[in-house]
Amino acid sequence: MEPSLFATSKAVLESAECELLGASTIPRPFSWIRREIIHPFFYVMEGGVILLDTIKKIALYFTIFFVVGIWLSWITDNLSKAPSNALFLSFLGASIIGLFALPSTYTDHKFPEKFISRLTKIVAELIDSTTELEGLRANLEIMENRAAQRAKALRFTLAGIWAIFLFGFSQSLGLLTKIVPNEHFTSMLGNTISIFFVAAILGLLPLLAINCYQLANELVFKGLQFACNEAAIELIAFEHEEALRTVPQNGTQYATTPTAAL
C-alpha cells in the first residue's frame, strides 16, 4: 500500500529539516530523541545565522559611512564636528541600505544551490505526477500556516508576559515610594532601575529566539517551494514524453500539451 499524500508531505518536510540541519538518517528511536530534544536548538541557530548576516551587513555599511563622514569633515576643514557628522551619515546610510535593499539581494533567502538541488531530489523521489505535486504544495501551505501561527502565538504570549511584568513593576514602584524612607529612596530607585534593565535584556532574548525560529521556518518552507518549482519542470517534461509515446502510430496526430503545474 502506497503512503498517503499526507504521509508523503510529512516525510518531505522532515527531510527538508534534516537537510537544513545537515543531519543524517539514524534509527527511529534515536531519531525521535534528536528531533524532539537536540534539533530545536540548532534549528533556531540556523535562523540566527541569517539574522547575524543581516546585522553584519548593516554594521559593515555603518563603518564605511562613518569613515566617509570623517573623511568629508577632514577635507572640508570641519574636524570639530567630525564625530557628529560621521554618526549622522552612518545612521542615515546604513538605514537606507537596510530598509530599502534591492529585492534580488534578499528574496532568495541566501539559499545555496546544493540545498535546493537536494530538496528537489527529495521531492522528485516521492512524487510521481504533477497532480501529486499540486497536492504536496497544498499540504505544505497548510503546514507553513500552522508554523506561522505558532510563531505568532509565541509573540502574543511574550507580549502578555511583558504587560504583566510592567504592570507589576509600576505597582511595586509606587508602593515602594510610599514605604521607603526618603534617605534610602535614591539607592532603592537605582537598584530598581537596574533590575528593570536586566529584565528588559532578558526579555529580548526570547523575542530574538522567536524571530530566529520564524526565519528557520521560512528557510524550510520557501526552500521547498523553490524545490517544487524545479521538480514541476522535470515532471512536466517526463509526462510530455510519456504522452508522445502513447500517440497512435496509424498516422493520426494528436496535439499534446503538458499539464501546467507552475
N, C-alpha and C positions, 0 to 999 in steps of 0.2 A: 504494500500500500504506500503510495507516494505521500510525502508530507503535505499538509495543508499549506495554503498560501500564507496564513498567519504564522505557522511554524517557520516557513522559509524566510519571512520578513524578520522574524526574531533572530534567526540564525545569521542573516545578513548584517543586522545591527550589531550583534555580538562580535562578529568577525571584524567589522569596521572598528569597533572599540579596541579590539586586540591589535589591529594594525596601527592604530594611533599610538597605543602604549608600547608597541614593539614587543608584545607578549606572544610567546609560542603556545601551541596547544599542549595541554597536560591532562592527565586522567581527571575524570569528573569530580571525585571527592576533593582533590586538591584545587581544582579549578574553581569550585564554589568558594573555598576559603579565600583564594586570591581575589576573586571578583568582588566578594562582599566586604572584605576587610582591607586588603592591600591596594587594590586598583583605585578606589575613590581618591586616595591621597595623590597618586600620580596623575589621575585624570584632571584634578584641579590644577596641578602643576603644569600640565600641558596648556591649559588656558592661560596660566600665569606667564608662560613663555611669550605668548602673543602680546599680552599687556606690557610685559617688560620691554619687548621690542619697540612698542609704541612710545613708551617712556624714554627709552634710549634715543630714539629718533628725535623727539622733541628736545631732549637735553642737548643733543648734538647741535641742532639748529639754534638753540638758545645760546650756546657757547659761541657759535660762529657770529651771530648777530651782535653779541656782546663785544667781541673783538673788533668787529666792524665799527661799532659805536665808539670804542676807544680810539680807533684809528681816525675816524672822522673828526672827533674832538681834537685830536692832535694836529691834524693838517689845517684845522680852522682856528688854531690858537685859542681853544676854549677848554683847556685841560681842567679848569676849576669845576666845570660841570660834567666832566667826562663820566664819572660813575652813574649819575642820574640819567644822562643821555643814553649811555650804553644799556642800562637796565630797561629803560623805556623801549628802546629799539629791540632789545632781546625779547621782551614780553610780547610786543606787537608782532614781530616777525614769526616767532615760534607759535603764537596763537593762530595767525593766519594760515601757516603751513599745516598745523594740527587740525584746524576746523574745516579748512577748505581744500583738503588734499584731493588730487585727481582720483576719480573712481577706479582707474586702472591700477592704482598703487595700493588699493586695499580690498577691493571687491573679490579678488581671487583667494582671500584668506591665507595667502602665502603657502598654498598647497604645493608640496613637491610633486613633480611629475610621477615619481615612483609610487607615491601614496595613492594617487588617482588611478594609476595603472593596476595596482594590486586590488583596489576596490572594484574596478571594472572586471577584473578576472574573477573575483568572488561572485559578483552579480551574474556574469555570463555562465558560471558553472552551475548555478542554482536555478536560473530562469531559462525557459526553453522557447518562449514566444513573446511577441510584443503585447499580447493580451495579458499574460502573466506579469510582464514588466509594468504595465499600467496599474495592475492590482498592487504590485510591490510599491510603486510610487504613492498610491493612495494610503496604504498601510503605514509607510514611513512618515507621511504627512501627519497622520493621526498620532504616531509615536512622538514626533517632533513637537506637536502641540501639547502633548502631555508633559514632556520635559520642560517646555517653556512655562507651563502652569506651575510646575514645582519651583522653578527659579523665582517666579512672581510671588508665590506663596511664602518663600523664604524671605523675600524682601519685605512683604507685609508683616511677617512675624517679627523681623528685626526692627521695623519701624514701630510696632506696638511695644516692644520691649524698651525701646528708646523713649517713647512717650511716657511710659510708666516710670522709668528712671528719672526723667526730667521733672515729672510731677512730684515724685517723692523727694528729689533733691531740693526743689524750690520750697516745698513744705517744711522740710527739715531745716533749711537755712533760715526760714522765717521764725521757726521755733527757737533755734539757737540764738538768734539776735535778741530774743526776749529773756532767755535764762542765763546767758553767759555774761559775766561782768564786763564792763567797758574796758578795763585794763587788759583783759585777755581776748578781747574781740578781734583785734588786728591779727594776732597769731592764729586764732581759730579760723578767721576768714582765709588767711593764706593757706592753711592746711586743707581747708575745704575746696578751694580753687584748684590746688594741686591734685587732690583726689578726682575732681571733675575732669581735668585734662587727661589724667591717666585712664579714666573710664572712657573718655572720648576716643583716645587712641586705640584702646582695646576693642571698642565698639566698631571701629573702622575695619578691623581685621576680618570679622565675619562678612561685612559688605564686600571687601576685596575678594574673599573666597567665593562668594556668590557670583560676582562678575566673572571670575576665572572659570567657574563651573559652567556658566552660560556660554562663554567663549569656546570651551571644550565641546559643548553640545553642538554649537554651530560648526565646528570643525568636522564632527562626525556626520551630521545630517546634510550639510551643504556638500561635503565630500561625496556622500552617497548620491546626491542629486547630480553632481558632475559625472559620477561613475555611471549612473543610469542613462544619462545622455550618450555617453560613449558606447555603452552596451546596446542602446537602441539602434545606433548606426549599424553595428555588426549584425544584430538580429534582422533588421530590415533587409540588409544585403543578402543574408542567408535565406530568408523567406522568399525574396525575389528570385534567387537562383533555383529554389525548390519549385516555385511556380512555373518557371521556364521549362523545367524538366518534365512537368506534368502536362505541357501543352500537347494536344493531339498531333500526331505525325501524318495525318491524312491530307495535309495541305491547308487545312483551315487554321487561321491565325487568330488568336485572342489577345487583346491588349491586357497586359498585366501590369499593375502598378502596385508597388509596395504599400503596405498599410502605414499611414503617417503616425509615428509614435512620439515625435518630438513636439 
